[in-house]
Amino acid sequence: MNAIANRYEFVLLFDITNGNPNGDPDAGNLPRLDPETNQGLITDVCLKRKIRNYVALEKEHDAGYAIYMQEKSVLNNQHKKAYEALDIKPESKKLPKEAEKARQVTEWMCNNFFDVRTFGAVMTTEVNSGQVRGPVQVAFASSIDPVIPMEVSITRMAVTNEKDLEKERTMGRKHIIPYGLYRVHGYVSAKLAERTGFSEDDLALLWRSLINMFEHDRSAARGEMSTRKLVIFKHDHPMGNAPAHVLFDSVQVKRVDGTENTPARHYSDYQVHIASESLPSGVTVEEHL
C-alpha cells in the first residue's frame, strides 16, 4: 500500500476528572507536574502506549497490525520472526552482510508491526533488525492551567491470608487531580512515511486511536478521561507549507469569560478558537469532536 503523500500536524485536547492521568514512580505515583508552573505533564511514552493498546484491540486479528512494543514481549523473539519468515540466519548483533537482505529484515518489521512503521524503533539488539525512524512523533502533553493534586485515603476491607482476619482494616492512599484539560502536539512526516510504508489506512487508524483511546483505558485511576478535540493540519506539499509552530499558535484555548479566577471543573469552562482564516497558503484544517 502506498505511503501517505502529505505532511500533517495535530493538536489533541483531552481531559481528566478525579483521576491520575500519568503517575510519576519517582514521586510516589503523584501526577506528573512541571515544578515551576504546576502544570500537569503526561509523557509521550504514556500516550503512545494508549495508541498501541487501541490498535491492538481494533486490529487484533488483522495481518500487518501486530504491536512490537507490548507488555512482557521479548524483543529478540520479535526480531527472530523476520529472520524466520525470510529464511535468513541471524548473526549475533549484526545485520545480514548483504545490503538487500538487511533491508528486507527491517522492511519486514515495518510491514508487520504497526508501531514500528508508525513510531519507529531501535532494533539493534542481539538479534539485529536495524533501526527505523518513525513518521509519527508525539510531544509531552501539558495542562492548560496549573493543577493541584489531592491525596485521598482509601480503605481495604479484605485481607490476603486467613491469619490476618482479626487485624484492623488496612488504609491506603491514592492521588487524583480534580480536573485538568491537557494539550499535546503531534507530527506526521510524509517523507519518513515513504521509508516505513506508513499508509493512508494507517493514518486513519491513528486518528481513530487518538479520538477513542481513552474509551478502552478505563481504570480506578482513569475513570473519567476523554478526548475533547482533535485538530488536524494538512499540508499540500509532502515537505510542508508552513512551520509547525505557526499552525499550533493558531489554536487558542482560553477560559470562558467570567471563569478566569475560578478552578476549572469541566471542559465547558474553556473555549477553543482556531484562526483558520489566517492559516498559511497550502495548509487546510480539519476538526474532530
N, C-alpha and C positions, 0 to 999 in steps of 0.2 A: 504494500500500500504506500502511496506517495506521501512524503513528509509535508508538513504544513508549509505554506508559502508566505505567510505574513508574520510580522513581529507583533507581540501583544504585551501590554502591561495590565495589571489589575489591582484594584483596591477592594479589600474584603472587610466588611464591618460585621462583628459578631459580639454577642453579649452573654453575660452570666449573671444569674440571680442566686444569692445564698449558696455559693459553691466555691470550689478551689480549682481554677482552670489549669494550673500548672505549678504543682508544689516544688519547692526547692529542697532537695535532700540534704544540702549543706546547712539548711536553716530550719531543721525540724519540720520539714514539709510545709512551711509557710508559703503562701502565694508569692511568686517572684515579684520583686519591686525594684524600681530604679531608686537607689538610696538618696539621690539628690532631689528628685521631684516627687517621689512616692507614686509615680505612675506604675500601674501593673505591667508586667512583662510576660510574654509567652514565647518560648523558643521556637525557632524554625523546625527543630527536630520533633517537637511535640506536634506541630501542625502537619508535618509530613507523615507522621505516624498515623494520624487520623485519616489522611487521604489514602494511605496504603490500606488501612483497615476497611474503608468503604469500598475500594476497588476489589479487595479480596472477597467481600460479601456479594457485590453485584456480579462479578465475573468469576465466581467460584469454579465453574466447570468449563470456562472458555479457554481454549488454547491461546497462548501468547500473552496472558494476563496473570501469570504467576507472580508472586511477590518474593523478591530476593532477600530483602532485609526484614525478617519476621522473627517472632519470639522463638528462642531455642533452636534456630536454624544454624547448621554448621556450614559456614561459608565455603570451605574447601569441598564439601559434598555438593554444594550448588554448582561450583565450578566444574566438578567432575562430570556433571550431566552434559556439559558442552562437549567435552573430550569424547565421552562415550557415544554421543549422538553423531559425532563427526568421525568416529573411529580413528582418533589420534591418541597416541600415548603421551601422557603428561610427563614433563621433565621438571624436577624439583625447582621451584621458584623462578622458572623461566618459561617464556612463551615459546611456541614452536619456532625453530630456526628459520623455516620458510615463511617469508612475509605473508604469503597468501593464506597459509594455514593459521597463522597468528591472527590475521584479520577475520577469518571465518569463526574462530573461537569467540572473539569479542562480539562479532556480529550476532552469533547465536544467542549470547547472553542478552543482547539488546532486543532481539526478536521475541524471546520467550519470557522475559521479566519486565513487567510494566514499569517498575520503579527504576530499573537500570536505564531504560531508554528515556525516562522522564527526568529523573533527578541526577542521573549519573552514578558512578560507583568506582571506588578504588579496589580492584580485584587482584592486586599483585601479592597474593598470599603464597603459601607453599605450592598450591595448585594454581598457577598464574593464568588468569583470564584477561589480563590487560587492565586498562584504565579508561573510563568513559566520562566525558564532561557533559552533564545533562543540560537540555534546553530550558528546563523549568527550575527556577530558583525562587525561594520564599524567604522573606526577611523576618526578623523578630516582630511580633505584634506588641503594641503598647496601648494602654488605655487612654482614652481621650482626656479624662480627668484623673486626678490622684485618687487612689483607693485606700481604704483603711481596713486591713484585715481584722476580723474578730476571732477570738478564741472561745469555742463553745464546749462546755463539759458534756460528756455523754456517759451513760451507764450501761454496763454489760450485765445482763440478767443471768446468763448461762455460764457454766463452768466447763472446763475441758475434761477433768478427771473426777471420779466419784469422791476421792479423798478431799476434794475442795468444796464439797457440797455445803458444809457448815460455815464456810468463810463468808465474809461480807461481800456484797456485790463489788466488782471492780469498776473503777472510774477511768475514763479516758478523755481525750481532747481532740477536737478537730478544728481546723482553721477554715474560715469562709470569708468571702467578700460579699457584702450585702448586695451590691450591684456594680457592674463595670461594663462599659462599652469599649471594645478593643478594635484597633485598626491595624491591618497588615498590608504590605505591598508585595506584589509578585511580578515575575518577569518570565516571558516565554520568547526564546530566540529561535527564529526560523532557520538561521544558518547552522546552529548547533543541532537543530532537529533533523537536518539533512544527514548528519553523521550518525544519528542513533535510530532514524526511522520513525520518529515521533509524528504520528499521523493526525489527520482531521478527526478521526474517531477517538483517538487518544485525547485530543484537546477537548472534545465534547464530554468525554468521561471525566476529565479534570474539572470542568465547570460543574458537572453534576456532583462531583465529590465535594467541592467547596460549598455548594448550596446545602447538601444533605449529610455531611459527615458527622454533625453533632446529633442527628436524629438516631444514629445507631451507636452512640457512645455514651449512653446514659449510665450513671453510677451514683452512689451516695454522695460523691464529691461534685458531680457534674450533672445534677438532675435537671437543671433549667439552663441549658446553654444552646444558643440558636444563632444561625446565620441571619443577619438582618438585611444586608445589601451587598451585591456583587457588582462592581463597576468595571467593565472591560474596555480597554482602549485598543483598537485595531489599526495598525499601520498599513498603508498601501504597499510600501516597499519592504522587502524582507530585512533590509538593514535598518529600517526605521525612518520615520519622517520628522521626529522631534525627540529631544532628550526626555527620559522617563520622569525626571523631577518636575518638569514643566507640566506634564499631564497629571501627576499626583497633586500638584499645587492647585489644580482646577477643582479638586474635590474638597469641599469645606464642610466640616462638621462643627456645629455650634449649638449651644444651649438655647432652648426656646425662650423667647422674651419673658422676663419675669421670674425665671427659674435659675438665673446665673449664680446666685448666692445660696442655693439650697442643694442638698445632696441629691444626685440623680438616683432614681429608683426604677426607671423604665425607659425603653427606647423612645417613647413618645416625649421624653424630656429633651430630646435632641432634634435638630432639623439638619438635613443633608442637602447641600446645594452643589450641583455640578455646572460649572461655567462652560457648557457645551458650545455656546455661541462664540467663544474666543479660542477654541481649540486650533492648533496649527493646521495648516493645509495638509491633506493626506492622512489625517487621523480621524476616525469615527469612534463614537462611544456607544456602549450598549449597557443598559441597566437590567438587573435581575432582582426580583423581590421588591 
